[in-house]
Amino acid sequence: MRKAETDLNATASKKGALQWLTIVALIIVYINLFEWLGYLVSTSLFCFFNVVFLVVVSGEFKKLSNSRKLRNLAAYIIFSVVLSLVIYYVFTELFNIPLPD
């Protein structure tokens, strides 16, 4: 029983470390692309890849059927674009903070 718990904790720890490394790598890429691509495109890409990588690393993506995977990817795209637009609106219109186009 102890061996199974130890193996489960080690697997969870490796997944967590991989998730954090993925997030850090995506943040570095995001920072480098922000000025070049502008806020909307870079933030949409950052958000999309963050969600996709975290779902893939967690192992949940493998469990889905192919049609469900496509629907989820479409939902991730919509979520990323809408989130970027909402944040852009809040900063530019409500806070009057200009963001790169």
N, C-alpha and C positions, 0 to 999 in steps of 0.2 A: 504494500500500500504506500509506503514512504517513497519507494523508487518511482512510482507513477506520479506522485505529487511533485517530486523533484524534477522529473522530466517535463511535466506540464509547466512548471514555473520557469524552467530554462527556455522552453519554446516561447512562452509569453514574453519573457525578457528579450529574446532575440527579435521577436516581432516588434516590440516596442522600440528597441534600438533602431531597427530598420525604418520604422515609421518616422522617428525623429530625424534620422539622417536624410531621409527623403525630403522631409519638410525643409530642413536647412539647405539642402541642395537646390530645391525649388525657389527658396527665398533668394539665394545668391543669383540664380538665373533671372529671377524677377527684377531684382535691383539693377542688373546689367541691361535688361531690355526695356526698362521703364521709360527712360528718356528717348530711346530710339524708336520704339513702337507707340509710345503714348500711353496714357492711363487706361483707356477703355480696352484696347487690344491686349496689353500686357497683363492687366488684372483679370480679364476673362480667361486668358490662357493659364495664368497662375492658379486661379480658382479651379478650373476644369482639371488640370493635371494633379492638383492637390487631392481633389476628391477621388479621381480615378486611381491614383497610386495608393491612397490609403485603403480604398475598397479592395484593390488587388492584393496588397500586402496582408490585409486582414484575412484573406482567403474566402471572403463571401462571394466574390465575382465568379470563382470556379463552380460554385454550387448552382448558378443560374443557368437556365436554358438559353440557347442562342437568341431566340426572339426576345427574351427578357433582358439579355445583355444589351441588345440594340436599343430597346426602350429605355433602359437605364442610362445608356450613353447619351441618348437624345435629351433625357431629363437633366443630366449633368451639364450639357451644353446650355440648355435653357436657363438653368439655375445660375450658371456662371455669368452669362450675359446679363440677366436681370439683376443679379447682385451687384455687378459692376456699374450698371446704369443707375441703380438706386444710390449707391455710395457716391457716384459722380454727381448726381443731382443734389444730394445732401451737402456735399462739400462746396460745390460751385454756386448753388442757388441759395441755400439756407445759411451757410457759414461764410460765403463770399471768399472762399479760398480757391484760387485758380489751380487747376491740375493740367498737366500736359495732355494735349489732344492726341 
